[in-house]
């Protein structure tokens, strides 16, 4: 493997590690702050450096067609996933939420087939369906035989988040990866200012230093910097090769939840996590026919 590919793999791993701490950090924040304040506030905070970077780089405004695509990115990764997952983290352990988040590959694949006209093989869909069944089975077992409200919130977060990821990936081919997240943050600002100010004024009581640190993490790293490392890794090491590293995200989240936040991890969690990741690994080995005329070299 060349030096360029090695660098890409390292950056991709850094991005996955950054994203792996999102749910544990969110769980800390929502113990003191309203989930809406966390979900919307982190994006508003991240929009400040995003705007500064776009101005410094003198990036040209996106076209109207790109703005329409960015609206889906905003719906998925700026509004939908952060808010819904924050609500879920009020009742679910971060390790549980991480495993339910294993449904994300199936959602992204469905949206990619719809938006980007990719054509996964039957074997791919079979692996995706098996992984989804394992995730739902785990949710039932750990929820004492029933789906919890937090599970439903996580499923909704995955559904809208997958839409934002898939459309963002499509736009990245023409705009560049970091430009997509920066423009999504900036364009969402008018939607965020009013609700964030209102929710902040409604909050009563002090906020601990621990919560502020966790909020700073989800704003600056989960919502902003993590995308830089991830997309840079894809550009340097190749999308197909580097994307395999994302299979480690569930394990990192579960491990971090136990190591840093004292969550008790039942052996069955590791068993189901391994099963889900195996289905994703098998799915990655099946064929996926890309859309005609697509390029694998994102803008820098």
PyMOL commands that set and color helices and strands:
alter all, ss='L'
color gray80, all
select helices_A, chain A and resi 3-20+22-29+35-56+64-88+94-115+122-142+149-175+177-202+209-237+239-261+267-284
alter helices_A, ss='H'
color red, helices_A
select strands_A, chain A and resi 119-120+288-289
alter strands_A, ss='S'
color yellow, strands_A
deselect
rebuild
show_as cartoon
